[in-house]
Amino acid sequence: MKIIEICAIDVTMKSLLGELNAEIKSQGHDLICVCSKGKNTKKLRDDGFNVVNLNIDRAINPLSNIISLYNLYKLFKREKPDIVHVHTPVAAVLGRIAAKKAKVPIIIYTAHGFYFHKGMSCLKYSIILKIEKYLAKHYTDFIFTQSEEDRRTALENNFIDKSKILTIGNGADVWGKFNPVNIEEDKIYRLYKEFNLNKNNKIVTFIGRLVKEKGVIDLLEAFNNINFNDGKKVKLLIIGDVAQNERDKDTKKKLEKYRNKSNVIFTGYRNDINSILYLTDVFCLPSYREGMPRSIIEAMAMECAVIATDIRGSREEVIDVKTGFLVPVNSINILSDKIKKLIEDEKLLKEMKIAGRRRAEELYNEKEIVKKQLEIFDKLLNLKNIKY
């Protein structure tokens, strides 16, 4: 097959789509990865991927979006792919329209979380819902949703026939990279030294973009409000940075007042997430909106208890009171209480860690997620009598 994978930024292409792209390539298919240029582009090319950098804004910007649309159309006309597979909100809109105009045989959309969500105003929710519905009906041959909740929403709103939508879930390399037994002790030793930690510390970790909707300020405030019993030395690791093209400047300013606190460590972007999660006790993701967060899956796979907000995606992954806690959005006091509870209840913490690992093994093996997608690719090509 000739497949074009599209997303807005190259970190998505490298991390979230890495396993899918690697499997497509290993099966001998012709793959083109399309995204904006960033610091991950060179690594992708060094790994042997054919990367075409086209600027795709993550925001609605009419002039820039029209230019991106035209450039995508030209690319599709020139390359004549069998399949265009789109990801991330703006890139998914532009990619599908361009692919349809270029008469690409098969257009697939992975909804990593529909952009409309309950935290929006009714008007904005309604407008975006209608746009998603229109694009699904007229510009999409198949939809993958990562959450079952999104699939139900799509069917309830008559986006597309039920035979053309599948919940694929999300996953991680639970038997390889994100398996505690595979972590090298010397890497953990280096992390303890780098972050000035020791084995007596309890570690709470956040991973994500440092923006308001990820709840990072809520977490910092919640953590700052906790008085731990018995002088427990608890550290909060904030893993991540402001993504390329990020628009949330206000949160960046608010973060500054926490950067000099001795119990809060900002690490920036890291490539050793599995090792950091190995030494983590409690993983927190107090997001306002998610699709089907991979970070929670990675944390469970590495035997972390998880505290997450009771939102789409997260509530499918976390079993409340068994693998962690679900809390309301923007609930700083409740978040504080749950963190304190897990840090001070060793028995409960251990039970949740074990249960989370078991759940990751059973449901979130990324290789199975990729297999489902490639089976659909084959099926759609056969239905359209496209030979490769």
C-alpha positions in Angstrom: 0.0 0.0 0.0 0.9 3.6 -0.3 -0.1 5.3 2.9 0.1 8.9 4.1 -0.1 9.5 7.8 -0.9 13.1 8.8 -0.8 15.0 12.1 0.0 18.6 13.1 3.3 18.3 14.9 6.3 15.9 14.6 6.3 14.9 18.3 2.9 13.2 17.6 4.3 11.5 14.6 7.3 10.2 16.6 5.5 9.2 19.9 1.8 8.5 19.4 2.1 7.1 15.9 5.6 5.6 16.3 4.5 1.9 16.6 1.9 2.2 13.8 4.5 3.8 11.4 7.1 1.2 12.3 4.8 -1.7 11.6 3.6 -0.1 8.3 7.2 0.3 7.3 8.3 -3.2 8.4 5.5 -4.8 6.3 7.1 -3.2 3.2 4.4 -0.6 2.5 5.2 2.8 1.1 4.8 5.3 4.0 4.9 9.1 3.9 4.7 10.9 7.3 3.3 14.5 7.0 3.6 17.0 9.8 5.0 20.4 10.7 8.8 20.6 11.1 10.1 20.4 14.7 12.9 19.0 16.8 11.8 15.4 16.2 11.9 15.5 12.4 15.6 14.7 12.1 15.2 11.7 14.4 12.3 10.4 12.4 14.4 10.7 9.2 17.4 9.1 10.9 15.1 6.2 11.8 14.3 5.7 8.1 11.0 7.4 7.7 10.0 9.5 4.7 9.0 12.7 6.4 7.4 15.6 4.4 7.2 18.8 6.4 4.2 20.9 5.7 3.2 23.6 8.1 -0.1 22.7 9.8 -1.2 25.0 12.6 -2.8 23.5 15.6 -5.2 26.4 15.8 -7.9 27.8 13.4 -6.0 30.3 11.4 -7.8 30.9 8.0 -4.9 32.0 5.9 -2.5 29.5 7.2 -5.1 26.7 7.1 -5.9 27.5 3.4 -2.3 27.3 2.5 -1.9 24.0 4.3 -5.0 22.7 2.6 -3.6 23.6 -0.8 -0.2 22.1 -0.1 -1.8 18.8 1.1 -3.9 18.7 -2.0 -0.8 19.1 -4.2 1.0 16.4 -2.3 -1.9 13.9 -2.7 -2.2 14.6 -6.4 1.5 14.0 -6.8 1.9 10.9 -4.6 -1.4 9.3 -5.4 -1.7 7.4 -2.1 -4.1 4.4 -1.6 -4.9 5.6 2.0 -4.7 8.9 3.8 -4.9 8.5 7.6 -5.4 11.7 9.6 -4.9 12.5 13.2 -5.3 15.6 15.5 -8.1 18.1 15.1 -7.0 20.7 12.5 -4.8 18.3 10.6 -7.7 15.9 10.4 -10.0 18.5 9.0 -7.6 19.8 6.4 -6.3 16.4 5.5 -9.7 14.9 4.8 -10.9 17.8 2.7 -7.7 17.8 0.6 -7.7 14.0 0.2 -11.3 14.0 -1.0 -10.6 16.8 -3.5 -7.6 14.9 -4.7 -9.7 11.7 -5.1 -7.7 9.6 -2.7 -9.5 6.2 -2.6 -9.6 5.7 1.2 -9.7 8.3 3.9 -9.4 7.2 7.5 -9.7 9.4 10.6 -8.5 8.4 14.0 -10.4 10.4 16.7 -7.9 10.7 19.5 -10.8 12.4 21.3 -13.4 14.4 19.5 -12.6 18.1 19.8 -16.1 18.9 21.2 -16.4 18.2 24.9 -18.7 18.9 27.9 -16.5 21.7 29.2 -17.4 23.9 26.1 -20.2 26.4 25.8 -23.3 24.9 24.3 -22.9 27.0 21.1 -19.3 26.0 20.5 -20.1 22.4 21.3 -22.9 22.5 18.8 -20.9 24.1 16.0 -17.9 21.7 16.3 -20.2 18.7 16.6 -21.9 19.7 13.3 -18.5 20.1 11.6 -17.4 16.7 12.8 -20.6 15.1 11.6 -20.4 16.8 8.2 -16.8 15.7 7.7 -17.6 12.2 8.8 -20.5 11.8 6.4 -18.9 13.4 3.3 -15.1 13.2 3.7 -14.4 10.0 5.7 -14.5 6.3 4.7 -13.7 4.9 8.2 -13.3 6.2 11.7 -11.2 4.8 14.5 -12.0 6.0 17.9 -9.7 5.5 20.8 -12.5 5.6 23.4 -15.7 3.6 23.4 -17.5 6.8 24.6 -16.5 8.6 21.4 -17.8 5.7 19.2 -21.2 5.8 21.0 -21.3 9.6 20.6 -20.6 9.3 16.8 -23.3 6.7 16.4 -25.9 8.5 18.5 -25.3 11.6 16.3 -25.4 9.6 13.0 -21.9 10.5 12.0 -21.4 7.4 9.9 -22.7 3.8 9.5 -21.8 1.6 12.4 -19.9 -0.7 10.0 -17.5 2.1 9.3 -16.4 2.9 12.9 -14.3 0.9 15.3 -13.0 1.5 18.8 -9.4 0.6 18.7 -8.4 1.9 22.2 -4.9 3.0 22.9 -1.8 1.2 24.0 1.8 1.0 25.0 4.7 -1.5 24.7 3.6 -3.3 27.8 5.8 -6.3 27.4 8.9 -4.3 26.3 9.7 -0.7 27.0 6.9 -0.3 29.6 7.5 -3.4 31.6 9.1 -3.0 35.0 11.2 -6.1 34.7 13.0 -4.6 31.7 14.3 -1.5 33.5 18.0 -1.3 34.0 19.0 -0.5 37.6 21.9 1.8 36.5 19.4 4.1 34.8 17.3 4.4 37.9 20.5 5.2 39.9 21.3 8.0 37.5 17.8 9.4 37.8 18.0 9.4 41.6 21.2 11.3 41.3 20.0 13.7 38.6 16.8 14.7 40.5 18.5 14.5 44.0 16.1 11.7 45.2 16.5 8.7 47.3 14.5 5.5 47.8 12.8 6.9 50.9 11.1 9.6 48.7 7.5 9.0 47.5 7.2 10.2 44.0 4.2 11.8 42.4 4.5 12.4 38.6 2.7 14.4 35.9 3.4 13.9 32.2 2.0 16.2 29.5 2.0 19.5 27.8 2.3 22.3 30.3 -1.0 23.9 29.5 -4.2 24.7 31.4 -6.3 22.0 29.9 -3.9 19.3 31.2 -4.6 20.5 34.8 -1.0 21.0 35.6 -1.7 24.2 37.6 -4.5 22.4 39.5 -2.0 19.7 40.4 0.7 22.1 41.5 -1.8 23.9 43.8 -3.2 20.7 45.1 0.3 19.4 45.9 1.3 22.7 47.5 -1.7 22.4 49.9 -0.8 19.0 51.3 0.7 18.6 54.7 2.0 15.0 54.8 2.1 13.1 58.1 5.3 11.9 59.7 7.4 14.3 57.7 7.2 12.1 54.6 9.5 13.4 51.8 7.2 13.6 48.8 8.4 14.9 45.5 6.4 16.0 42.5 8.0 15.5 39.1 6.5 17.6 36.2 7.5 16.0 33.0 6.9 17.9 29.8 7.2 21.3 28.2 5.3 23.8 26.1 4.6 22.1 22.7 5.5 23.7 19.4 2.9 26.2 18.2 1.4 26.3 21.8 -1.0 29.1 22.4 -1.4 28.9 26.2 1.0 31.7 27.4 -0.9 32.4 30.7 -0.2 29.0 32.1 3.5 29.3 31.3 3.6 32.4 33.5 1.8 30.7 36.4 4.3 27.9 36.4 7.1 30.2 37.2 6.2 30.6 40.9 6.6 26.8 41.4 10.0 26.4 39.7 12.0 27.2 42.8 10.2 24.9 45.3 12.4 22.2 46.7 9.7 19.5 46.5 8.7 20.2 42.8 11.1 19.2 40.0 10.5 20.4 36.4 12.3 18.0 34.1 11.3 19.3 30.6 10.8 16.9 27.8 12.3 13.4 28.5 13.0 10.3 26.4 13.2 8.1 29.5 9.6 8.1 30.5 9.6 4.4 31.3 12.5 4.8 33.8 10.8 7.8 35.4 7.6 5.9 35.8 9.5 3.0 37.3 10.4 5.2 40.3 7.0 6.9 40.4 4.4 5.9 43.1 1.4 8.0 42.0 0.8 9.3 38.5 -1.6 12.3 38.2 -3.3 13.5 35.1 -6.0 16.1 36.2 -6.9 17.0 32.6 -10.0 19.0 31.5 -10.2 17.1 28.2 -8.6 13.9 26.9 -9.2 11.3 24.2 -7.7 8.1 25.5 -4.5 9.2 27.3 -1.5 7.0 26.6 0.3 8.4 29.6 -2.2 6.7 32.0 -1.6 3.4 30.2 2.1 3.8 30.4 1.9 4.6 34.1 -0.3 1.6 34.9 2.0 -0.6 32.9 4.9 0.6 35.1 3.0 -0.2 38.3 1.9 3.3 39.3 -1.4 4.1 41.0 -3.2 6.7 39.0 -5.3 9.8 39.9 -7.2 11.2 36.9 -10.2 13.4 36.3 -13.5 11.8 35.6 -13.6 12.6 31.9 -13.8 10.8 28.6 -11.0 8.3 28.0 -9.5 8.6 31.5 -12.6 7.0 33.1 -12.3 4.0 30.7 -8.7 3.4 31.7 -8.8 4.0 35.4 -11.1 1.8 37.6 -12.0 4.1 40.5 -10.8 2.8 43.9 -9.1 -0.3 42.3 -6.4 1.0 40.0 -6.5 4.6 41.2 -9.0 7.4 41.9 -11.2 9.5 39.5 -11.8 13.1 40.7 -13.9 15.9 39.3 -12.4 18.4 36.9 -10.8 21.4 38.6 -11.2 19.9 42.1 -8.1 21.0 43.8 -9.1 20.0 47.4 -10.3 16.5 46.3 -7.1 16.0 44.3 -5.1 17.0 47.4 -7.0 14.4 49.5 -6.5 11.6 47.1 -2.8 12.2 46.7 -2.4 12.3 50.5 -4.5 9.1 50.9 -2.3 7.1 48.5 1.0 8.4 49.9 0.0 7.5 53.4 -1.8 4.2 52.8 1.0 1.9 51.8 -1.3 -1.2 51.5 -3.8 0.6 49.2 -1.0 2.1 47.1 0.5 -1.4 46.5 -2.8 -2.9 45.6 -3.5 -0.2 43.1 -0.1 -0.6 41.5 -0.5 -4.3 41.0 -4.1 -3.9 39.7 -3.0 -1.2 37.2 -0.2 -3.4 35.8 -2.7 -6.3 35.3 -5.2 -4.0 33.5 -2.5 -2.7 31.2 -1.4 -6.3 30.3 -5.0 -7.3 29.6 -6.3 -4.4 27.6 -3.6 -2.0 26.4 -1.0 -3.9 24.4 -0.1 -1.4 21.6 0.9 -4.2 19.1 -2.7 -5.4 19.2 -4.0 -1.8 18.6 -1.8 -1.5 15.5 -2.8 -4.9 14.3 -6.5 -3.9 14.3 -5.8 -0.8 12.2 -3.8 -2.6 9.5 -6.5 -5.3 9.3 -9.0 -2.5 8.5 -6.6 -1.0 5.9 -6.5 -4.4 4.1 -10.3 -4.8 4.4 -11.0 -1.4 2.9 -8.6 -1.9 0.0 -10.2 -5.2 -0.8 -13.7 -3.7 -0.7 -12.6 -1.1 -3.3 -10.7 -3.7 -5.3 -7.4 -1.9 -4.9 -4.5 -4.2 -5.5 -1.1 -3.8 -4.0 
